[in-house]
Amino acid sequence: MHNSTRQPSRPAWLDGLYAVTPDTSDSAWLLPRVAAVLDGGASLVQYRNKSRDTALRREQATAIQALCRQHGAGFIVNDDMELAAELGADGVHLGQSDTSLCVARQRLGPHAVIGATCHDQPALAMQAVANGASYVAFGALFPSRSKPEVVSAPLSLFASLPPLAVPCVAIGGITAANAALAWRTGVDMLAVIGGLFDAPAPDEAARVILAARG
């Protein structure tokens, strides 16, 4: 793998299957599926909901964090560092148009896990690491139903990455059917939305994706 030796302070759950929740107000649909993907072996869950309903977001995030704690998995919040701070989440994931990484690091402290979206650009990843990112994410690896407009990151991108010293994540259109191709890039984690939450049996989909790592 292109990354340097695992850092002692790196959480063990920054490796493997990374579940990203779909944006939904239907907690009765969402929460059992989060529990299922955790049962299937997901080691990290990112709560992603762009709703302006702050009470709903707090309620869903609190419930998902509790499920993660029960399973020994990491829990981070997409974009909202204030919600992450309020809940004592493990960290936050930031897109290129979100809060700056330096501001998030100052707000959440030195031990928070802060991820950065880097699309298909190694230069963005190098800058993110220099600014204190805990991991960097590239994608979309395959056509994505969740974000059809997102820039694609070819499978060949990962072979040309410089040493980054943090975990690399691939995201975008990953399913049980193509997970083996994604793992073959040598990434540390696969971030999956629809391939888990839209599957008939999310726990089984999680197991198949993990097993494809070989």
VODO-228124 format. One record per residue (C-alpha): x, y, z. Coordinates in steps of 0.2 Angstrom, whole numbers, plus 5000, padded with zeros to 4 digits. Layout:
BEGIN
<x=X | y=Y | z=Z>
...
//
This chain:
BEGIN
<x=5000 | y=5000 | z=5000>
<x=5006 | y=5018 | z=4996>
<x=5003 | y=5023 | z=5014>
<x=5016 | y=5024 | z=5027>
<x=5017 | y=5014 | z=5043>
<x=5001 | y=5014 | z=5053>
<x=5002 | y=5028 | z=5066>
<x=5000 | y=5022 | z=5084>
<x=4987 | y=5035 | z=5088>
<x=4976 | y=5030 | z=5073>
<x=4959 | y=5022 | z=5079>
<x=4958 | y=5004 | z=5074>
<x=4941 | y=5007 | z=5066>
<x=4949 | y=5018 | z=5053>
<x=4951 | y=5002 | z=5042>
<x=4938 | y=4991 | z=5033>
<x=4920 | y=4996 | z=5029>
<x=4914 | y=5014 | z=5031>
<x=4895 | y=5016 | z=5031>
<x=4888 | y=5033 | z=5026>
<x=4870 | y=5035 | z=5030>
<x=4858 | y=5041 | z=5016>
<x=4849 | y=5057 | z=5019>
<x=4831 | y=5053 | z=5026>
<x=4819 | y=5059 | z=5039>
<x=4812 | y=5041 | z=5041>
<x=4821 | y=5036 | z=5057>
<x=4811 | y=5020 | z=5058>
<x=4818 | y=5015 | z=5041>
<x=4836 | y=5021 | z=5045>
<x=4840 | y=5015 | z=5062>
<x=4837 | y=4996 | z=5059>
<x=4848 | y=4997 | z=5044>
<x=4862 | y=5006 | z=5053>
<x=4861 | y=4992 | z=5066>
<x=4862 | y=4979 | z=5052>
<x=4877 | y=4986 | z=5044>
<x=4886 | y=4987 | z=5060>
<x=4881 | y=4968 | z=5063>
<x=4888 | y=4965 | z=5046>
<x=4905 | y=4972 | z=5051>
<x=4905 | y=4991 | z=5047>
<x=4919 | y=4999 | z=5058>
<x=4914 | y=5017 | z=5055>
<x=4898 | y=5026 | z=5052>
<x=4896 | y=5043 | z=5045>
<x=4879 | y=5052 | z=5049>
<x=4875 | y=5062 | z=5034>
<x=4859 | y=5072 | z=5033>
<x=4857 | y=5089 | z=5025>
<x=4840 | y=5093 | z=5033>
<x=4837 | y=5110 | z=5042>
<x=4827 | y=5100 | z=5055>
<x=4840 | y=5102 | z=5069>
<x=4830 | y=5092 | z=5081>
<x=4828 | y=5077 | z=5069>
<x=4847 | y=5077 | z=5065>
<x=4851 | y=5078 | z=5084>
<x=4839 | y=5064 | z=5087>
<x=4845 | y=5053 | z=5073>
<x=4863 | y=5056 | z=5077>
<x=4861 | y=5052 | z=5095>
<x=4853 | y=5035 | z=5091>
<x=4866 | y=5031 | z=5078>
<x=4880 | y=5035 | z=5090>
<x=4873 | y=5024 | z=5103>
<x=4873 | y=5010 | z=5090>
<x=4891 | y=5013 | z=5086>
<x=4896 | y=5013 | z=5104>
<x=4887 | y=4996 | z=5106>
<x=4897 | y=4989 | z=5092>
<x=4914 | y=4997 | z=5096>
<x=4913 | y=5006 | z=5079>
<x=4918 | y=5024 | z=5076>
<x=4905 | y=5038 | z=5073>
<x=4907 | y=5054 | z=5064>
<x=4896 | y=5068 | z=5058>
<x=4896 | y=5075 | z=5040>
<x=4900 | y=5093 | z=5039>
<x=4892 | y=5099 | z=5056>
<x=4906 | y=5101 | z=5068>
<x=4895 | y=5109 | z=5081>
<x=4883 | y=5094 | z=5081>
<x=4899 | y=5083 | z=5082>
<x=4905 | y=5093 | z=5097>
<x=4888 | y=5093 | z=5106>
<x=4887 | y=5074 | z=5105>
<x=4905 | y=5070 | z=5108>
<x=4906 | y=5061 | z=5092>
<x=4923 | y=5054 | z=5086>
<x=4925 | y=5067 | z=5073>
<x=4918 | y=5075 | z=5057>
<x=4919 | y=5073 | z=5038>
<x=4922 | y=5089 | z=5028>
<x=4919 | y=5092 | z=5009>
<x=4929 | y=5105 | z=4999>
<x=4915 | y=5118 | z=5002>
<x=4912 | y=5114 | z=5021>
<x=4921 | y=5122 | z=5036>
<x=4940 | y=5123 | z=5034>
<x=4950 | y=5108 | z=5041>
<x=4960 | y=5120 | z=5052>
<x=4944 | y=5127 | z=5060>
<x=4937 | y=5110 | z=5063>
<x=4953 | y=5104 | z=5071>
<x=4954 | y=5119 | z=5083>
<x=4935 | y=5116 | z=5088>
<x=4936 | y=5098 | z=5090>
<x=4953 | y=5095 | z=5097>
<x=4969 | y=5085 | z=5093>
<x=4961 | y=5068 | z=5095>
<x=4946 | y=5071 | z=5084>
<x=4945 | y=5061 | z=5067>
<x=4943 | y=5073 | z=5053>
<x=4941 | y=5067 | z=5035>
<x=4942 | y=5076 | z=5019>
<x=4934 | y=5074 | z=5002>
<x=4948 | y=5075 | z=4989>
<x=4938 | y=5070 | z=4973>
<x=4951 | y=5064 | z=4961>
<x=4965 | y=5076 | z=4966>
<x=4980 | y=5070 | z=4975>
<x=4985 | y=5088 | z=4978>
<x=4970 | y=5091 | z=4988>
<x=4974 | y=5076 | z=4998>
<x=4992 | y=5082 | z=5002>
<x=4985 | y=5099 | z=5007>
<x=4972 | y=5091 | z=5018>
<x=4985 | y=5080 | z=5027>
<x=4996 | y=5095 | z=5029>
<x=4981 | y=5104 | z=5038>
<x=4979 | y=5089 | z=5049>
<x=4966 | y=5077 | z=5041>
<x=4965 | y=5060 | z=5049>
<x=4960 | y=5052 | z=5032>
<x=4957 | y=5057 | z=5014>
<x=4943 | y=5051 | z=5003>
<x=4943 | y=5049 | z=4984>
<x=4928 | y=5047 | z=4972>
<x=4916 | y=5044 | z=4965>
<x=4925 | y=5027 | z=4961>
<x=4910 | y=5021 | z=4951>
<x=4894 | y=5029 | z=4945>
<x=4884 | y=5034 | z=4961>
<x=4866 | y=5035 | z=4963>
<x=4868 | y=5045 | z=4979>
<x=4878 | y=5059 | z=4970>
<x=4877 | y=5057 | z=4951>
<x=4885 | y=5074 | z=4949>
<x=4901 | y=5070 | z=4958>
<x=4918 | y=5070 | z=4949>
<x=4924 | y=5052 | z=4946>
<x=4941 | y=5045 | z=4952>
<x=4947 | y=5031 | z=4941>
<x=4954 | y=5015 | z=4949>
<x=4971 | y=5020 | z=4942>
<x=4972 | y=5035 | z=4953>
<x=4976 | y=5026 | z=4969>
<x=4992 | y=5018 | z=4961>
<x=4999 | y=5035 | z=4958>
<x=4996 | y=5043 | z=4975>
<x=5011 | y=5049 | z=4984>
<x=5014 | y=5042 | z=5002>
<x=5000 | y=5051 | z=5013>
<x=5003 | y=5044 | z=5030>
<x=4984 | y=5043 | z=5033>
<x=4971 | y=5031 | z=5028>
<x=4964 | y=5032 | z=5010>
<x=4945 | y=5030 | z=5007>
<x=4936 | y=5026 | z=4991>
<x=4918 | y=5031 | z=4989>
<x=4905 | y=5031 | z=4976>
<x=4894 | y=5018 | z=4968>
<x=4902 | y=5004 | z=4978>
<x=4892 | y=4988 | z=4980>
<x=4894 | y=4970 | z=4984>
<x=4896 | y=4967 | z=4966>
<x=4911 | y=4978 | z=4963>
<x=4919 | y=4979 | z=4980>
<x=4933 | y=4967 | z=4975>
<x=4938 | y=4979 | z=4961>
<x=4938 | y=4994 | z=4974>
<x=4948 | y=4984 | z=4987>
<x=4961 | y=4980 | z=4973>
<x=4966 | y=4998 | z=4973>
<x=4974 | y=4995 | z=4990>
<x=4963 | y=5008 | z=4999>
<x=4961 | y=5006 | z=5018>
<x=4942 | y=5009 | z=5018>
<x=4927 | y=5008 | z=5007>
<x=4914 | y=5021 | z=5010>
<x=4897 | y=5014 | z=5005>
<x=4879 | y=5022 | z=5005>
<x=4867 | y=5014 | z=4993>
<x=4876 | y=4998 | z=4992>
<x=4873 | y=4995 | z=5010>
<x=4857 | y=5004 | z=5014>
<x=4847 | y=5000 | z=4998>
<x=4852 | y=4981 | z=4999>
<x=4838 | y=4969 | z=5004>
<x=4849 | y=4963 | z=5018>
<x=4861 | y=4977 | z=5023>
<x=4870 | y=4965 | z=5036>
<x=4874 | y=4952 | z=5022>
<x=4879 | y=4966 | z=5010>
<x=4892 | y=4972 | z=5023>
<x=4899 | y=4955 | z=5025>
<x=4901 | y=4952 | z=5006>
<x=4909 | y=4969 | z=5004>
<x=4921 | y=4965 | z=5018>
<x=4924 | y=4947 | z=5012>
<x=4929 | y=4954 | z=4995>
<x=4944 | y=4962 | z=5002>
<x=4952 | y=4944 | z=5002>
//
